């Protein structure tokens, strides 16, 4: 599968197949892609906590609320992405330039995770609606939780939806 095929077939899964576990080799391929994702000064200012089984369900419960993420407890694996400290060079750059490199790096990490999951035939959903304090307690994490990514096989009823995206001309200007 090339990158364009991955981009066209990747979507936020809203219905997981609860009876189909994720193979360990596929999970390891996803985590290796995450390890290789670029970050400011190669600092990788994040940590991934892999939650499986009942722990995944417990963490997923803390992503629900106000009618959101009802499907999250169906996922057999939940990846909790928490912040870590900057390396000194990235910290200096962030302070001097007023840029939040850590958030950018976590976004890139999430893109690598979701792209590799798609290449492995798995589905994902990136969740920003979460209860940081409860997930930290559940996972014994001391640093802020920024994202949760559900991971598993899509239920056969979770069909590929048409992409709703802006036109390229609304996103891109070319200047010379």
C-alpha positions, 0 to 999 in steps of 0.5 A: 500500500503506498502513501496515497492509498493509506491516506485514502483508506484511513478514517476514524473508526467508529465501530470496532470488531470486539472479537478480533484481537490485534496481532502482536507483530502488527502492534510492534510494527505500529510502535516501530513506526512511532519510534521512527517519527520525526520530532524537533531535535529528535527529542521525542517529547512523548511517551506511549502507554499501550493498554490492552484488555480490561485496561484498554476498556477502563481507559476508553471509559475516560474518553466518553462524555456528552455523547462522544466516543461511545465506540471507544470501549470496543477497541481492543487496544488503546494507546495513551500519548502523554507529554515528556520534557523537551530535550534542551535544544528543543526547549531553547528553540520553543522558548526563543521562537514561541513555538509549541514543538511538543504539540507538533511532535505529538501530532506527527507521532499520531500521523505515523501511528495511524498511517502504519495501522492502516498499512497493517489493515487496522483501524484507529481513531484519534481522541482528544476528548478525554479526562486527563486526570482519570487516565493518568491515575488509571495508567500511573502516568505523571505527565499530561495526557494529550491524545488517546488513539483507539486501535483494532479491526473495524467491524464489517459494518464500519464501511469506508466513508467518502472524504469530506475535505476542502478543495486544494485551492482553498488550502494551498497558495503557490508564490514565486 
